[in-house]
Amino acid sequence: MTDELRKGLEGVLVAESGMSYIDGEAGRLVYRGYDIGDLAAAASYEEVLYLLWNGELPTRDELESFAASMATERAVDDDVLDALDALARADERPMAALRTGVSMLSASEPEADADPEDREATRRMGRRIVAQFPTIIAAYDRCRRGEDPVEPREDLGYAANFLYMLTGEEPTDVAEETFDMALILHADHGLNASTFTAMVIASTLADLYSAVTGGIGALSGPLHGGANQDVMETLMDIDESDMDVVDWVRATRDQGDRIPGWGHRVYKTKDPRAEILQAKLEDLSAADGETKWLDYTTAIEDYLTDEVMLPQKGIAPNVDFYSGSVYYKLGIPIDLYTPIFAMSRAGGWIGHVLEYTEDNRLIRPRGRYTGEFDREVVPLDER
């Protein structure tokens, strides 16, 4: 056993996985052997969920059965809706409301007493959790706006149903396609902090709701989730200023402030997910005729790529640099961006739980003790 200290477990191998592969140097992301660009272009989020959880893309019959089952499980109990309404009136943060709502789902779980090592029961439980994520997020947002939650529809796909519950209107084809693609891009990304958290919890043979709730908690931290919200707020600051976008960026950097959406712990070149979302932002901009956000992001990327970040520091845009603008164009409130990240990544959390617990071992690292020895306990009255 090595005594080498690797702070944050950086570079430490703790598990083997066949779910996703990241080539940071080449800027490549693969799910179960399939390139992320190919999946985003040719598959739905439901297909990708099936792939992550089962190892193979579904046949048409398998997909129809899987998607239909998940569609029938979208509704949540009135107790959950009442709790979300109370949280909205208390001005609770969206990620905290999501954490509470998902945790409450276990009270109505029909297989709550199933053996944690029963993989099929866990898979069905995961399907119900993922099915109800959008309902919780949309209901919370409508409650805080003083509107009644919109009941989920079984005749809409996963992405379309969420946008429908959020706005009360069926999305356009380009909006549905774009959001579905965004969900696929965020579904899995190796052993990131939230995925590892879910795996640690599951390795104790805790129930899946505990593992997913833990993943939400980990993702709520600003060092993991939230960068796409920061990007959009930065673009809005630029829009409200009287400065040219490049001058604004230059002045911001001169003050020592960073531009969000740049750099990644793994990628050393442009995030392949950013490439895909950039193209979808172009499609959305062409559809509604509003190019402002596309113009800003393009100008920032051109300037930083040509003159500053990439040539000087090897830092390129990550997925958050374009997802913020994409979500904004879809009419999604800015503070829901991280809950949507969780909605997508829950599929990856559950996939990794299924994979790791197939040959489970309790995750229990060591910490190096740096305290004192042989201290004498002084009686209380003498201290």
N, C-alpha and C positions, 0 to 999 in steps of 0.2 A: 504494500500500500504506500503510495507516494505521499510525501509531506509538502509537495509543491503547492503554494497558495495561488489560486487563480481567481482573483476577485470577480464576483459576478458570474462565476463559472464560464467565463469567456474562453472559447476554444476547447472546452471539456466535453468529451463524448459521454452522454449518459444513457442513450437508447439508440436502437436501430429503427428505422422507419422506411416504409415503402410508399408514403403518401405524397410528399413533395420534395423536390430537389431544386436547390438554388445555386446557380453558377454566378457568383458575384462579379467575376472578372469579365465574363462574356455578356452579362446582363440577361440571364435566361432563367425562367421559372417553369418547372414541370410538375404536373399532377399525375401520379400513377403512370408515368411514362409518356404522357401527352403534353405537348407544348401548350403553354397558357394561351398563346395567341390563337391556336387552332381550336381550343375549347371555347374561348370567348366568342369566336366567329361562328361555331357550328353547334354548340350545345346550349342547353338551358341550365339554370341554377339547380333545378331538380335533378337533371342528369348528372351534374357534377357532384351533388350530394350523394347520389347513388354510387357513383364512381369512388368517391373517397371512402365510403362506408363498406363497400363490397369488393373493391379492387378492380371491377370491370364496368365499362359503360353498359347501361341497360338495353335490352331489346325493346322494341315498341311495346309489347305486352307488359314487360316488367316496369317500364316507365309509366305506362298508363295506370297500372295497379298502384305503384308507389306514389305518384302524384295525386291520384284520387283519394288514397288513404290519408295523405297529408292534408288535402283540401277539406276533408270532413272533420279534421281535428283542429281547425283554426279558432273556433270560438273559445272564450275563457269564461269561467264562472262569474256570476254577478258579484261575488265577494271580492274578486280581484279587481273588477271594474270600480267597485265602491272604494277600494283602497287607493286605486290610481287617482280617483277624483279627489280624495282627501289629500293625497300627496300634491296634486296639482294646486289645490287651494292653499296648501302650506308653502307653495313656491319651491318644492323640492327640485333638486337638480335632475335632469333627465336620466343620467346614468344611474343615479341612486334609485330613482323610481323604477327603472328597468330591473335593477338588482332585486328590489323588493318584490316586484311583480312576478319575476321568474321563480324566485324562492317560494312564493305562495302557490305556484302551480302544483307543487308536490302534494298539496292537500287533496287535490281531486285526481291524482294519478291512479288509474285503475290497477297498475301493477307495482304499487309502492312497496309491497312486501316481497317483491321478487328477489331472488339471490343475485347480488351484484356480479357474480361470475356467470350468470345466464346471459349470454351474448345476444340472443334473439330478443329477450325481454328488454335488454338495454338498448338495442337498436330501435325497437318500437317506442320506447320511452324517449329516445333522442328525436325520433320523428315527430312526436307530439310537442316536444320542447321547441324545435325549430319552427313547427307550424304556428305556434302561438306567439313567438317573438314579435312578428309584425303587428299582431293585434294589440299587444301591450303597448308598443311604442306609439302606434297611431291613436289608440284610445287615450293615452296620457296627454298627447299633444292636443287633441280635441277638447278634453276636459279643461285644460289650462286656458283654452281660448273661449270657454263658456259654451261649448257646443257638445251635443250628444255624440257618443262614439258611433261610428258606422259599422254595422255588422259585416263580417267577412262574407265574401261570395265564393262559392265552390266552383263556379264556372270560369273563374279567372285564374291565370297562372300566378305563381308565387309573387313575382315582382309587380305585376299589374294589380293584384289584389291589395298589396301594401299601399301603392300610390292611390288606389281608389278609397281605401279606408282613411287615408290621411286627408284627402281633398274632397271626397264625396263625389268625385267625377272619374269616369274611366279615362285612363291615360291614353295619349296618342301612341301610335305604333312605335315612333322613334323614341318616345319617353320610356315605354315599356322595355324596348330592346336595350336601351342605354342602361337602365337601372339593373336589368337582369345581368348584363355584362359586368357591371360594377360589382354585383354580388359575387359573381364567379371569380373575379380578380382578387377579392379579399377573403375568399373562403379558407385558404390555408397558406402558411408561410413558414414551415419548419417549426422548430422549438422556440418560438418567441415567448415573451414573458407570460402572456395569458394562457397560451397553450400548455406551457410547462406547469403553470399553476394548476390547471385543470387535471393534468396528468398526476401531479403530486397528490392531489386530493383523492383522485380515483384509485391511486396505488394503495391507499389505506382501506380500500373496499367500501368507501363511503358511496352514497347513492349518486346518480348522475346529476340530479338537481343541485347537489352540493358542489360538484365539480364545475358545472356550468356557471353557477352563481359566483364561485371563486374566480373563474375566468373573467367575468364581468368586472369584478372588483379590481383585478390586475389591469384590465384594459382602461379603466377609468383614470389611471394615473397619467399625468401629462407627458411622461417620458415614453409612453407606449402609444396611447390613443390621443386624439385631439388635434393632431397637426393639420388635418384638412380644414378644421374650423379656423385655426390660426391663419392659414393661407387665405381663406375667404375674407377674414377680417382685415388682413393686410391689403388685399385688392380693393376692398371698400374704402380703406384709408387713402389709398392712391386716388380713387375715384373722387373722393371729397376734397382732395387737395387741388391746388392750382398749378402743380408742377408737372412737367413731363415725366413719364413713368421711369425712364432711365435715370433722370436727375434725382427722382425721389429715392430710387434704390441706392444710388451712389451716396446720397446724403445720409440715408439710414445706415449704410455700412460704415461711413465715416464716423458716425456716432458710436460705433461699436455694437450695433444691433444686427442680429442675423435675419436672413430672409427665410421664413419657414417653407418647408416642402423641398428642401435641398439636403442631400446627403443621406446615407443609410449605413447601418452597421455591417451590412453584407455586400450590397452592390457597390462596385467601383466605377460603374458607368451608368447610363440612364436606365432607370427602373423599367423593365419591359411592360409593366402594368401602366406606367405613365404614358408610354407610346400609344397604347390602345385607347386610354381615356382621352388623350389629346385629340385623336381622330373622332371620338364620339362628341367631344366638345365642339369640334368643327361641324359635325352633323347637326347638333342642336342649334348652333348659331345660324346655320344656313336655314334651318326650319322656321325659326322665329324672326330672322332678320336682325337680331341684336348681337353684334360682334364684340362689344366692349370688353367682356371678360376674356375672350379669346385673344384680343389684341394686347391686353395687358400681360397675360401669361406668356404670350409669344415674345413680346418685347423684352420681358425680364429674362426669359430663357436664352434668347439670342445674346443679350448683353453679358450675362453671367457665364454662359458657355464659351463665348468667344474671347472674353477679356479677363475674367476673374476666377470663378470657382473651379471650373473643369481644368483649365490650363495650369493654374497655380496650385490647386489643392486636390485635384482629382475628384471633386465633388460634383454630382449631377442631380437632376430632378428625380424625386421619388414619386410614388403613386399619389401622395397627398397633394402634390403641387397641382394636379389636374382634377382630382376627385372633388375638391371643394367647389370649383366652378361648375362642374357637372351637376352636383347635387343642388346648387343654387338655381341653375337653369331648370331643374325639375320641380322647383317650388318647395324644396324641403327646408325647413327652418335650420339655421346654422347650428344651433346647439343640439340638433338631433343627429349630426354627422357621426359622432362617436357611437351612439346607440345603434345606428345603421351598420357601422363597422362590426359591432358585437353581433348583430343579427346575421350578418354574413359569416363571420368567423366562428360562430357557434357550431356550424357544420364541421369545421376543422377540429375544434375542441373535441367534439363527440367522436369524430373519426380517430383521433389519436388515443382517446380513452379506450375505444374498442380495440385498437391495435395493440396498445401497451398492455392492457389487462388480459390479453389472450395468453401471455406468458408473464404474468404479473410478478413484480418484486417491489416491495415497499421502497420508495425513494427516500433515502435517509443519508444525506451527506454529513461530513464532519465539519466542525469549526475549530480553528486553532485557538487554544486558550492563551490569553495574554495577561491574565490577572496575576495576583500574588499568591504565595503559599505560606502556611504556618503562622497565620495571624492569630493572635490571642483574643478571645472573647472577653471584653471587660464588662463587669457587672453594670447593669443599667444605671444604678445610682452613682457610679464612678465615671460615667462618660461626660 
